[in-house]
Amino acid sequence: MDQFTMFLLQLDDRNRALFESLATPLHIQQYLDSIPYVGEERDRTPLAVMQDRQCHCLDGGLLAALALKRIGLGARIIDLVQEPGLDDDHVLAV
């Protein structure tokens, strides 16, 4: 069994239906925009993001990459490193 299938099997019915509804890049971004951003040291897996309904940019980027893969679009994770002392890193799935 591949890791993607294992992920889907660990989701409850509500979260599986929600994840499967993320059918376009816009839907994925809208979902991520709808959940609270938490600036904390904890890194969540895509499963934990779906269960906790919160994330920071790394967590969201990983979930987005997984959702993009599910709809047949490859994704790359990009880490935008900040100027020290001016901002936080930002992670994107493109």
C-alpha positions in Angstrom: 0.0 0.0 0.0 1.4 3.4 -0.9 1.6 6.4 1.4 -1.1 8.3 -0.3 -3.6 5.4 0.2 -2.5 5.1 3.8 -3.2 8.9 4.2 -6.7 8.5 2.8 -7.5 5.5 5.0 -6.5 7.5 8.1 -8.9 10.3 7.4 -12.4 10.1 8.9 -15.3 10.3 6.4 -15.8 14.0 6.8 -12.1 14.8 6.3 -11.8 12.4 3.4 -14.8 14.0 1.6 -13.3 17.5 2.3 -9.8 16.4 1.0 -11.4 14.9 -2.1 -13.3 18.1 -2.7 -10.1 20.0 -3.2 -10.3 19.5 -7.0 -8.4 22.5 -8.3 -5.5 24.6 -7.2 -8.0 27.4 -6.3 -10.0 25.0 -4.0 -6.8 24.0 -2.3 -5.8 27.6 -1.7 -9.3 28.5 -0.5 -9.2 25.6 2.0 -5.8 26.7 3.3 -7.1 30.3 3.6 -10.1 29.2 5.6 -8.1 27.6 8.4 -6.1 29.5 11.1 -2.5 30.2 10.6 -0.5 29.3 13.7 3.0 30.4 14.1 4.5 27.7 16.2 7.5 25.4 16.2 5.4 22.3 15.7 5.4 20.9 12.1 2.2 19.1 11.2 1.8 16.3 8.6 -1.0 16.7 6.0 -3.1 14.3 8.2 -2.6 16.5 11.3 -3.6 19.6 9.3 -6.8 18.0 8.2 -7.5 16.8 11.8 -6.4 20.0 13.6 -7.8 22.5 11.0 -4.8 24.8 11.5 -1.3 25.1 10.1 1.6 27.3 9.3 3.2 27.7 5.8 5.3 24.5 5.8 2.3 22.4 6.9 0.0 24.0 4.4 2.7 23.6 1.6 2.9 19.9 2.3 -0.9 19.5 2.3 -1.1 21.5 -0.9 1.5 19.4 -2.6 -0.3 16.2 -1.6 -3.6 17.6 -2.8 -2.0 18.8 -6.1 -0.6 15.3 -6.6 -4.1 13.8 -6.1 -5.5 15.9 -8.9 -2.6 15.0 -11.3 -0.5 18.1 -10.9 3.1 17.7 -9.8 4.2 20.1 -7.1 7.5 21.4 -5.8 8.0 22.7 -2.4 9.8 26.1 -2.3 11.2 27.7 0.8 11.6 31.5 0.5 14.2 32.4 3.0 13.8 35.8 4.6 16.2 38.6 5.2 17.3 37.9 8.9 15.2 39.9 11.3 12.7 41.2 8.8 10.3 38.4 8.2 9.6 34.6 8.5 10.5 31.9 6.0 7.6 31.2 3.6 7.0 27.8 2.1 5.0 27.3 -1.1 3.8 24.4 -3.2 4.0 25.3 -6.8 
